[in-house]
Amino acid sequence: MNHTTTGTLARWLTGPRVSALPAPAEMPPPRLSFEFFPPKNDKLEEQLWACIRRLEPLAPRFVSVTYGAGGSTQERTHATVSRLVSDTSLTPAAHLTCVAATREEVDAVARRYWDAGVRHIVALRGDPPAGASQYTPHPGGYAQAEDLVRGLKRIGDFDISVGAYPETHPAALSADSDLDFLKRKIDAGANRAITQYFFDTETYLRFLDRCLAKGITVPIVPGILPVSNFQQVVKFSAMCGASVPAWMGKLFEGLEEDVETRRMVAAVVAAEQVRLLQANGVDEFHFYTLNRPDLTYAIAHILGARPKAAG
C-alpha cells in the first residue's frame, strides 16, 4: 500500500479523524503534482511557460497536460509535453482519452509519447465532443478508460494515472457502480487515481474509506482547485458534478469586482483544505493550476514545499 492510502488508514485505525490544524512545522512537506492545459495562441503560450517556470523549482513528482474533447488539442498537447521533456527538469504526464478515435489512432499517439521519452499517461474516458449530449464509444475505439489502460500497458510500461470522483461521475448509474469502474481501471493496470476537485475535506475522506473497503490500495491523490473566480467555479461545478458548499459562497460574497481580496480568500480556503487533509495523513496533492501559478505556489509553500536548488 502507499503513503496516501496507508497514512490515512493508520489514523482511522488508531484514533479519530483530525479536525484541528497542527502547526505547519509539525507536518513534513507533501508530494505535489500540477496540471496545465495546452495554449491556444502565442500569448497563452507565454502565460503557460511562465507558469511552468514559476512552479518548476518546487520539483513536483510530475506535471500533466490536458487533452481536449475529441482530441481537439492533440498536437498542442504533444508539443507542450515534448518541450517539457527537452527544456525542463520536470516529468510530464500526457492526458489521453478514448473519444472520437480508433484504437489504432490512440495507440499511435501513445507510441509517439513513448518515443519522445514520456512514460506517464493520464488515461481518461474523456468528455463528449462539442455538440454531443452524451458519450458514445467510437465503433473501433477503446470503449472506457479501463480498456485504454490495458491498451497502454500493451504498448509499454507506462506509469498510468486515472480519474476518480469523490462525489460520483455525473454519468454514473450510482455511487457504487462508479466505484466499480474505478476498481476495474486499477485492476487493468493503473498506478494511481487523481480525484476530481472537491471543497469539503470530509468528501474526500469518506471516499477514501469507500475505496479501501472496495480493496483499492493504490494512491488516491486529491485534486485541488484553488478558486480565483468563484462564479466560474459554480458554473463549471454544475456541469461536472462537484458540489460548492454554501459556506464557500459566503466567503466570496461581494468580491466580484475585488480581485486582490478574492485571491487572498482563495489562498486561505485552499490552504485550510489541504492542511486539514495533510493532518489526516494525506501526503500527496494534485493541483489544477489553470496555468496560473501564484495561488498554487503560495499554497504549496504553506504546505511546506520549498524550491529546490538548481543543478
Salt bridges, closest charged atoms under 4 A:
GLU35 OE1 - HIS95 NE2 3.59
GLU35 OE1 - HIS286 NE2 3.73
GLU45 OE2 - ARG83 NH1 3.71
GLU56 OE1 - ARG53 NH1 2.89
GLU75 OE2 - ARG112 NH1 3.21
ASP87 OD2 - ARG83 NE 3.38
GLU146 OE1 - ARG150 NH2 3.10
GLU146 OE2 - ARG184 NE 2.83
ASP147 OD1 - ARG150 NH1 3.54
ASP157 OD1 - LYS153 NZ 3.47
ASP159 OD2 - HIS120 ND1 3.82
ASP159 OD1 - ARG192 NH1 3.14
ASP176 OD1 - ARG210 NH2 3.63
ASP180 OD1 - LYS214 NZ 2.77
ASP187 OD2 - LYS183 NZ 3.00
GLU202 OE1 - ARG17 NH1 2.53
GLU202 OE1 - ARG206 NH1 3.85
ASP209 OD2 - ARG17 NH2 2.38
GLU260 OE2 - ARG263 NH1 2.88
ASP283 OD1 - ARG31 NH2 3.23
GLU284 OE1 - ARG31 NH2 3.38
GLU284 OE2 - ARG61 NH1 2.74
ASP294 OD1 - ARG54 NE 3.69
